[in-house]
Amino acid sequence: MLLPMAAAETGGWLLPALYAVATGLPVAAAAWILAYGAAGIGVFYNRMQRLQKGLTLLVGGGMILAGIYYAILLIS
């Protein structure tokens, strides 16, 4: 199906190359993750936990401030 489309379109030579890159990227990503190893994934997980804690505090503080703001608007 791809080759007849590539032959019919102007600049169709790009379609097989684009298909090859698009299908190769997930394979390359999976290979990189497997090569990175369990230790690297553990470090990444710990960093994400610290980031999550900070973002949770930031968003929670923002929600509290928004609640105070709307309470003041409602009271006055």
Buried (B, 14 or more C-beta within 10 A) or exposed (E): EEEEEBEEEEEBEEBEEEEEEEEEEEEEEEEEEEEEEEEEEEEEEEEEEEEEEEEEEEEEEEEEEEEEEEEEEEEE
